[in-house]
Amino acid sequence: MPINKRDRSFQNIVRELDIEKIPVEYVDSVTLILKSGDSIIFEGEDLEEIEEDNVISFIMAMSADLAEEYGSEVENLEIIMNYSRLEQEIVDKTKALLNKGPKDDKSNTSV
């Protein structure tokens, strides 16, 4: 039985970036892992209901409150990104940009 391996080169490129903000549409889940071994998982509607501009920063900011509520400090934060969606959008926008001919360019670059 063949093993299908996904090309991870795009993930490696993204991993090298200094990302300050991750748009929620590219986040599948955020998990706070507590020292007690418990996990608090935010996904789907949980993430969509957060009305803050930077969802990850918001979850990190409220982690102290959650730690107190659960009686255990946060040990780790795990972010699961939807690389396929991010990659597809970058590919689509790049194709659109590269396929744009000079007649499509509305900017005035004449001297």
C-alpha positions in Angstrom: 0.0 0.0 0.0 1.6 3.3 -1.1 2.1 6.0 1.5 1.0 9.5 0.3 3.4 12.1 1.6 2.4 15.8 1.4 5.0 18.2 0.1 5.9 20.2 3.2 8.0 22.9 1.5 5.2 25.5 1.8 4.9 24.8 5.5 8.6 25.2 5.9 8.5 28.6 4.2 5.6 29.7 6.4 7.5 28.4 9.5 10.4 30.8 8.7 8.1 33.9 8.6 7.8 36.3 11.5 4.1 36.2 11.8 2.5 38.8 14.1 -1.1 38.0 13.3 -2.8 34.9 11.9 -6.2 35.6 10.2 -8.8 33.3 11.8 -9.9 31.8 8.5 -6.5 30.1 8.3 -6.7 28.7 11.9 -8.3 25.2 12.4 -7.8 25.2 16.1 -6.0 26.7 19.1 -5.3 24.4 22.1 -4.1 25.6 25.5 -2.3 22.7 27.2 -2.4 23.0 30.9 0.2 21.7 33.3 -2.5 19.4 34.8 -2.6 17.6 31.4 -6.0 19.0 30.5 -6.5 20.8 27.2 -8.8 23.7 26.3 -9.6 23.6 22.6 -10.9 26.5 20.5 -12.1 25.6 17.0 -14.8 26.4 14.5 -17.5 28.4 16.1 -15.4 29.1 19.2 -12.9 31.0 17.0 -15.5 32.7 14.8 -17.3 34.0 17.8 -14.2 35.9 19.0 -14.7 39.5 17.8 -11.1 40.6 18.4 -8.9 41.4 15.4 -6.1 39.2 16.6 -7.7 35.9 17.8 -4.4 34.3 19.0 -3.4 37.3 21.1 -6.8 37.4 22.6 -6.7 33.7 23.6 -3.2 34.2 25.0 -4.4 37.3 27.0 -7.3 35.3 28.5 -5.1 32.3 29.2 -4.4 33.5 32.8 -8.2 33.7 33.5 -8.6 30.2 32.0 -5.7 28.8 34.1 -7.4 30.2 37.2 -10.7 28.8 36.2 -9.2 25.3 35.6 -6.9 25.5 38.5 -3.7 24.8 36.4 -1.3 27.1 34.6 -1.0 27.0 30.8 2.1 25.0 29.8 1.9 25.3 26.0 -0.1 26.8 23.2 -0.7 24.8 20.0 -2.0 26.4 16.8 -3.2 24.2 14.0 -3.2 26.2 10.8 -5.0 25.2 7.6 -1.9 25.4 5.3 -3.9 24.1 2.3 -6.3 27.0 2.4 -3.4 29.5 2.9 -1.4 28.0 0.2 -4.3 27.9 -2.3 -5.1 31.6 -1.7 -1.5 32.6 -2.2 -1.3 30.5 -5.4 -4.6 32.1 -6.7 -3.5 35.6 -5.9 0.0 35.1 -7.4 -1.5 33.6 -10.6 -3.9 36.6 -10.8 -1.1 39.0 -10.4 1.2 37.3 -12.9 -1.5 36.9 -15.5 -2.4 40.6 -15.3 -1.2 42.1 -18.6 0.1 45.7 -19.2 -3.3 46.8 -20.5 -4.9 45.6 -17.2 -2.6 47.8 -15.2 -4.4 51.0 -14.3 -1.4 52.7 -12.7 0.3 55.5 -14.5 4.0 54.6 -14.7 4.8 57.0 -17.6 7.5 59.6 -17.0 
